[in-house]
């Protein structure tokens, strides 16, 4: 079982529709929409891995996974 320290935010841009819900709910403001309207991690060092992005994404396009997971 992975601890949060061994996890990172994973983004499936093909599934992201650019609704911005994950960006709005991120307490550390580490997410943003890129020039194509897809979510991207802009400040990974400040991510607290709270999983609010994963919980709020209606399309399962963003989630916490192990650093070595594909």
N, C-alpha and C positions, 0 to 999 in steps of 0.2 A: 504494500500500500504506500502510495506516495504522500509525502508531507508537502505542505504548501511551498516550502523552500525549494523543493524539487520540481515544482510545477511552473508553467508559463502559459500566457494567453495564446491560444491558437486561433487563427482566423481563416475561414474558408471564404475567400472573396467571391467565388462563384455563387455562393448561396446568399451573400449579403445584398440586400436591396436598397441599402443606404437610408434606412428610416431614421437613424440617429438616436434610437432609444438607448443603446448601450453607451453612447457618448454622453447623453443627458444624465444617466444614472451613475456614471463613474465618479466616485467620491474624490479621486485624486486627479481627475481630468487628464488621464494618460492616453485617452482615445480621441480620435478626430476623424472626420471624413476627408478622404483624399480628393484629388482633382477629378476623379471619375465617380465620386459619390459613394465610395466604398470605405468601410472602416479600416483604420490603420492604427498601430501603436506608435505614438509619438514620444512617449517618455517611459520606456519599460523599466527603468531603474526606480521609478516612484510607484510602480504598481504594487498594491498591497495584496493582490490575489484574493480579493473578497468575493469574487464570482458574481457580482451584481450584473455584469455584462452578460454572462452566461444565463443567469436566471431571467433576464428581461428580453433577450433576443427572441423574436417570434419565429425566426427562420433557422435557429440552431447553427448560425454562421460563426459564432464566437464561443469559445469554451476554454476551460482550464484543462491542460493535459500535461503529462510528464515531459520533461525536456527532451527525452530521447524518443518519444512517440512520434509517429508520422501523422 
